[in-house]
Amino acid sequence: MLPGSIEWLEDRYEAKTLARRFLERRIPKGISWFHCLGSATLFLLVIQVITGIFLAIYYVPSPEQAYDSVQYITGQVPFGFLVRGIHRWSASLVVVMAVLHMLRVFSMAAYKYPRELTWVAGVFLLLLVMGFGFTGYLLPYDQKAYWATVVGAHLVEKAPYIGPFLNRLVEAGPEPGPLTLSRFYALHTLFLPLFLYTMAGIHVAMVIKQGISAPPLDAPVRAGLAAGQHFLSNAFRGIRSREEYRRAYEASKKDGPNFYEHLLKDAVVALLLLILVIGLTFYLGIPTEERANPADVNYVPRPEWYFYFLFEMLWFFPGDWIVIPTVLIPALGMMALVMLPFVDRGWSWHPIRRPLATAMATMSLTVVLFLTYKGATAPLPPAPTTLSLPPVVFQAEASSPSELGRKVYQQQGCGSCHSIGGVGGQAGPDLSRVGSRRDPDSLRAYIRGPQASNPKSMMPRYNISDEELDALTAYLASLR
Ligand code: HEC
């Protein structure tokens, strides 16, 4: 039966011949386990698609039901916990694998001729993966999801000229609501996947067409490899033109292994990854938080870990400088990545022989790793508690606006983080003389929406009436 149908397909589509040519074609010598990182990323993306489809069957993208539907998936649906856990953990692993893959490609200079566009497609794939992370974060509609999106939307608002427009585009309103959720859901399950399939298809097609990148081997290098040397050790010298490169590449395939031998390695890595995500699901579970509560202004959100480095940068740029970390640095970083293969075009592959690229990559990587570490270990602000201040911390007439403001200050528990005249908490700046630092307008704005003035703000938002806000502002403005 089966051999018959293979012949049937062969007769019509040359299926067997094509498959054999694909699997048995030779690949260059020196292809290592590191070359599995790309296929590992692809494998995890396929897992995301499959688990995502099953999650979509039960998920309801509405603020009233999203949280419950996710709880239902986790608690009631057969294998729901496993499927959601895999989706969650493999989402993080995709980022890890994609970045490692990028580092592998960088360290072997595989972005060079003739694979410049493969690299560019890869950069866009990385961006897409981050987009999936950002849009997927909101979907469980828990506290973390909701407030991280509030912060994210405030951040895009800071972009020059198009900021307000971007904010509307993301949030679909003054604050996250039903439309925001549908929008994120559509992005996460329809728009982004469309781009992902296209871009990944192009990326993989280019790899298949051009062959796996390998160090181009000339005769002495091949001798070195045969003698057990690492291919980086004598750095394929001697190639000075595209013709020479092609000749060396073809030559390197002469006594290389078959493609399926490499596929076998890919399969081993894929299996290990599958075991890893299942292990993480059962070992660490799925972090769950309370249902999103837009009224709970005390919640301090944190982004997904792979956005920590962007988030941490915000600290260094107060006020209007915020466009530097939110717009300028990401844009420049993207541009640098896209331009890399067109700028670094020399015929040297060894990292030491392209010092500028290596130095810049090492520096950026160090900064990103450092900021990620800082983000991961940043302390959470203390939960505010009501703390009473001594009756007179400043002189004011009773029942004047500022006296009223002092009451509001006490009622709201501002003193658990701020101190005035030496009384109060340490989590926030001392406000004893804040009236001389800030004018009433900026005080008002800060209290109304700390994250709007300073997206990294750890200060909660308060739902207070305009009168209370006026009084509070008057009080703080009087502290000089
Ligand atoms: C959970 C801790 C916390 C609570 C509670 C809190 N704040 Fe803050 N506040 C901060 C922190 C931290 C900052 C410093 C920058 C930032 O993270 O926003 C800050 C900054 C400020 C600033 C700007 C100070 C400056 O030097 O520019 C003002 C004004 C302010 N808070 C007023 C208030 C008022 C009024 C309340 C009560 C309604 C309050 N805060 C409650 C943590 C808190």
Residues whose N, C-alpha, C, O or C-beta is under 5 A from the ligand:
A	BS01	HEC	P381 P382 P384 Q412 G413 C414 C417 A427 G428 P429 Y446 I447 P450 N454 K456 S457 M458 M459 P460 Y462
